[in-house]
Amino acid sequence: MNIEVVSKTNALCNLGTWQGKGRSPLEAVRIFGQEDGSLVVGFTSYVDFDVLEVPEHMNRTYQNYQAAFTAIGAMFDALEKGDYLEEVQAMLDAEREAGQ
């Protein structure tokens, strides 16, 4: 599995794609244990199931499952609120203007 560090917005877009395709974003969650007992969290890319997306702000290890699931829960709360959609729209608008 390839690991890609992505922005929080890109990770939320990925989770939104899972949801938009009628799949549960929970299917994307991946937690890997490390030799020292810490945990790494990421989300399977909907575009390429061989890619694990790790949001920049989550690019760290977690000392226990409570901390890992708190981080995952915060991502799902942000997905539910849709706060990232304004940033996505701004990026699309900037790309459109740059192309003109």
ROGUKE-257661 format. One record per residue: x, y, z of N, C-alpha, C in turn. Coordinates in nm, 2 decimals, padded with zeros to 4 digits. Example, Ala and Ser with C-alpha at 12.3 -4.5 7.8 and 13.67 -1.06 7.14 Angstrom:
<tinus>
n_px; n_py; n_pz; ca_px; ca_py; ca_pz; c_px; c_py; c_pz
01.32; -00.57; 00.78; 01.23; -00.45; 00.78; 01.32; -00.33; 00.78 .
01.28; -00.22; 00.71; 01.37; -00.11; 00.71; 01.29; 00.00; 00.79 .
</tinus>
This chain:
<tinus>
n_px; n_py; n_pz; ca_px; ca_py; ca_pz; c_px; c_py; c_pz
00.08; -00.12; 00.00; 00.00; 00.00; 00.00; 00.09; 00.12; 00.00 .
00.06; 00.22; -00.09; 00.13; 00.34; -00.09; 00.07; 00.44; 00.00 .
00.15; 00.52; 00.07; 00.10; 00.62; 00.16; 00.12; 00.76; 00.10 .
00.02; 00.84; 00.10; 00.03; 00.98; 00.05; -00.02; 01.07; 00.16 .
00.06; 01.17; 00.20; 00.01; 01.27; 00.29; -00.06; 01.38; 00.21 .
-00.18; 01.41; 00.25; -00.27; 01.50; 00.17; -00.32; 01.61; 00.27 .
-00.38; 01.71; 00.21; -00.44; 01.81; 00.29; -00.57; 01.76; 00.36 .
-00.61; 01.82; 00.46; -00.74; 01.78; 00.53; -00.85; 01.79; 00.43 .
-00.85; 01.90; 00.35; -00.96; 01.92; 00.25; -00.96; 01.80; 00.15 .
-00.84; 01.76; 00.10; -00.84; 01.65; 00.01; -00.89; 01.52; 00.07 .
-00.85; 01.50; 00.20; -00.89; 01.38; 00.27; -01.05; 01.38; 00.29 .
-01.10; 01.50; 00.32; -01.25; 01.51; 00.33; -01.32; 01.49; 00.20 .
-01.26; 01.53; 00.09; -01.31; 01.51; -00.04; -01.32; 01.36; -00.07 .
-01.21; 01.29; -00.03; -01.20; 01.15; -00.05; -01.32; 01.08; 00.02 .
-01.33; 01.11; 00.15; -01.44; 01.05; 00.23; -01.58; 01.09; 00.18 .
-01.59; 01.21; 00.12; -01.71; 01.25; 00.06; -01.74; 01.17; -00.06 .
-01.64; 01.13; -00.14; -01.66; 01.05; -00.25; -01.71; 00.91; -00.21 .
-01.65; 00.85; -00.11; -01.70; 00.72; -00.06; -01.85; 00.74; -00.03 .
-01.89; 00.84; 00.04; -02.03; 00.87; 00.08; -02.11; 00.89; -00.04 .
-02.07; 00.97; -00.14; -02.14; 01.00; -00.26; -02.16; 00.88; -00.35 .
-02.08; 00.78; -00.34; -02.09; 00.66; -00.42; -02.18; 00.56; -00.35 .
-02.24; 00.60; -00.23; -02.33; 00.51; -00.16; -02.26; 00.41; -00.07 .
-02.13; 00.44; -00.04; -02.05; 00.35; 00.05; -02.04; 00.43; 00.18 .
-02.01; 00.35; 00.29; -01.99; 00.42; 00.41; -01.84; 00.46; 00.42 .
-01.82; 00.59; 00.46; -01.68; 00.64; 00.47; -01.60; 00.55; 00.57 .
-01.67; 00.49; 00.66; -01.61; 00.40; 00.76; -01.53; 00.29; 00.69 .
-01.57; 00.25; 00.57; -01.50; 00.15; 00.50; -01.36; 00.19; 00.46 .
-01.33; 00.32; 00.46; -01.20; 00.38; 00.42; -01.11; 00.38; 00.53 .
-01.15; 00.38; 00.66; -01.07; 00.39; 00.77; -00.97; 00.27; 00.78 .
-00.84; 00.31; 00.81; -00.74; 00.21; 00.83; -00.66; 00.25; 00.95 .
-00.63; 00.15; 01.04; -00.55; 00.18; 01.15; -00.44; 00.07; 01.15 .
-00.32; 00.11; 01.16; -00.21; 00.01; 01.16; -00.13; 00.03; 01.29 .
-00.10; -00.09; 01.36; -00.02; -00.09; 01.48; 00.13; -00.09; 01.44 .
00.20; -00.02; 01.52; 00.35; -00.01; 01.50; 00.42; -00.10; 01.60 .
00.54; -00.13; 01.58; 00.62; -00.22; 01.67; 00.62; -00.17; 01.82 .
00.62; -00.04; 01.83; 00.63; 00.02; 01.97; 00.49; 00.03; 02.03 .
00.39; -00.02; 01.97; 00.25; -00.01; 02.02; 00.17; 00.11; 01.98 .
00.23; 00.20; 01.91; 00.16; 00.32; 01.87; 00.07; 00.28; 01.74 .
-00.01; 00.37; 01.70; -00.10; 00.35; 01.59; -00.09; 00.46; 01.49 .
-00.11; 00.42; 01.36; -00.11; 00.51; 01.25; -00.25; 00.50; 01.18 .
-00.31; 00.62; 01.15; -00.44; 00.63; 01.10; -00.44; 00.69; 00.96 .
-00.52; 00.63; 00.87; -00.53; 00.69; 00.73; -00.66; 00.64; 00.67 .
-00.68; 00.68; 00.55; -00.81; 00.65; 00.48; -00.77; 00.60; 00.34 .
-00.83; 00.49; 00.30; -00.81; 00.43; 00.17; -00.87; 00.53; 00.06 .
-00.79; 00.55; -00.04; -00.84; 00.64; -00.15; -00.95; 00.57; -00.23 .
-01.05; 00.64; -00.26; -01.16; 00.58; -00.34; -01.12; 00.56; -00.48 .
-01.03; 00.65; -00.53; -00.98; 00.64; -00.67; -00.88; 00.52; -00.69 .
-00.80; 00.49; -00.59; -00.70; 00.39; -00.60; -00.69; 00.32; -00.46 .
-00.75; 00.20; -00.45; -00.75; 00.13; -00.32; -00.62; 00.09; -00.27 .
-00.51; 00.10; -00.35; -00.38; 00.07; -00.31; -00.31; 00.20; -00.25 .
-00.38; 00.31; -00.23; -00.33; 00.43; -00.18; -00.39; 00.46; -00.04 .
-00.31; 00.48; 00.06; -00.36; 00.52; 00.19; -00.34; 00.67; 00.20 .
-00.44; 00.75; 00.22; -00.43; 00.89; 00.24; -00.42; 00.93; 00.38 .
-00.32; 01.00; 00.42; -00.30; 01.04; 00.56; -00.31; 01.20; 00.56 .
-00.42; 01.25; 00.62; -00.43; 01.40; 00.63; -00.30; 01.46; 00.70 .
-00.26; 01.57; 00.65; -00.14; 01.64; 00.71; -00.15; 01.65; 00.86 .
-00.26; 01.69; 00.91; -00.28; 01.71; 01.06; -00.28; 01.58; 01.13 .
-00.30; 01.47; 01.06; -00.30; 01.34; 01.13; -00.17; 01.26; 01.10 .
-00.08; 01.32; 01.04; 00.05; 01.25; 01.00; 00.14; 01.23; 01.12 .
00.10; 01.15; 01.21; 00.17; 01.12; 01.34; 00.12; 00.99; 01.39 .
00.18; 00.94; 01.50; 00.13; 00.82; 01.56; 00.05; 00.86; 01.68 .
-00.04; 00.77; 01.71; -00.13; 00.78; 01.83; -00.10; 00.67; 01.93 .
-00.10; 00.71; 02.05; -00.06; 00.62; 02.16; -00.16; 00.52; 02.20 .
-00.29; 00.54; 02.17; -00.39; 00.44; 02.20; -00.51; 00.46; 02.10 .
-00.60; 00.36; 02.11; -00.71; 00.37; 02.02; -00.81; 00.48; 02.05 .
-00.82; 00.53; 02.17; -00.90; 00.64; 02.21; -00.85; 00.76; 02.13 .
-00.73; 00.79; 02.13; -00.67; 00.90; 02.06; -00.69; 00.89; 01.91 .
-00.67; 00.77; 01.85; -00.69; 00.74; 01.71; -00.83; 00.76; 01.67 .
-00.92; 00.71; 01.75; -01.06; 00.72; 01.71; -01.12; 00.86; 01.73 .
-01.06; 00.94; 01.82; -01.09; 01.08; 01.84; -01.06; 01.16; 01.71 .
-00.94; 01.13; 01.66; -00.90; 01.20; 01.53; -00.99; 01.16; 01.42 .
-01.02; 01.03; 01.41; -01.11; 00.98; 01.31; -01.25; 01.05; 01.32 .
-01.30; 01.05; 01.45; -01.43; 01.12; 01.47; -01.43; 01.26; 01.43 .
-01.32; 01.33; 01.46; -01.32; 01.47; 01.42; -01.33; 01.49; 01.27 .
-01.26; 01.40; 01.19; -01.27; 01.40; 01.05; -01.42; 01.38; 01.00 .
-01.48; 01.28; 01.06; -01.62; 01.25; 01.03; -01.72; 01.37; 01.07 .
-01.69; 01.43; 01.18; -01.77; 01.55; 01.21; -01.75; 01.66; 01.11 .
-01.63; 01.68; 01.06; -01.60; 01.78; 00.96; -01.67; 01.75; 00.83 .
-01.67; 01.62; 00.80; -01.74; 01.57; 00.68; -01.89; 01.60; 00.69 .
-01.94; 01.57; 00.80; -02.09; 01.59; 00.82; -02.13; 01.74; 00.81 .
-02.04; 01.82; 00.87; -02.07; 01.97; 00.87; -02.05; 02.03; 00.73 .
-01.97; 01.97; 00.65; -01.94; 02.02; 00.52; -01.86; 02.15; 00.51 .
-01.79; 02.18; 00.62; -01.71; 02.30; 00.62; -01.61; 02.31; 00.51 .
-01.56; 02.20; 00.47; -01.45; 02.19; 00.37; -01.50; 02.23; 00.23 .
-01.63; 02.23; 00.21; -01.69; 02.25; 00.07; -01.66; 02.39; 00.03 .
-01.66; 02.49; 00.12; -01.63; 02.63; 00.08; -01.48; 02.64; 00.03 .
-01.39; 02.57; 00.09; -01.25; 02.57; 00.05; -01.24; 02.50; -00.09 .
-01.31; 02.39; -00.11; -01.31; 02.32; -00.24; -01.36; 02.42; -00.35 .
-01.47; 02.49; -00.32; -01.53; 02.58; -00.42; -01.43; 02.70; -00.45 .
-01.36; 02.74; -00.35; -01.26; 02.85; -00.37; -01.14; 02.80; -00.46 .
-01.10; 02.67; -00.43; -00.99; 02.61; -00.52; -01.04; 02.60; -00.66 .
-01.16; 02.56; -00.68; -01.22; 02.54; -00.82; -01.23; 02.68; -00.89 .
-01.27; 02.78; -00.81; -01.29; 02.91; -00.87; -01.15; 02.97; -00.91 .
-01.05; 02.94; -00.83; -00.91; 02.99; -00.86; -00.86; 02.92; -00.98 .
-00.88; 02.79; -00.99; -00.84; 02.71; -01.11; -00.91; 02.77; -01.24 .
-01.03; 02.79; -01.22; -01.11; 02.84; -01.34; -01.06; 02.98; -01.38 .
-01.03; 03.07; -01.29; -00.98; 03.20; -01.32; -00.84; 03.19; -01.38 .
-00.76; 03.10; -01.33; -00.62; 03.08; -01.38; -00.62; 03.03; -01.53 .
-00.72; 02.96; -01.56; -00.73; 02.90; -01.70; -00.79; 03.00; -01.80 .
-00.84; 03.11; -01.75; -00.90; 03.21; -01.85; -00.79; 03.31; -01.90 .
</tinus>
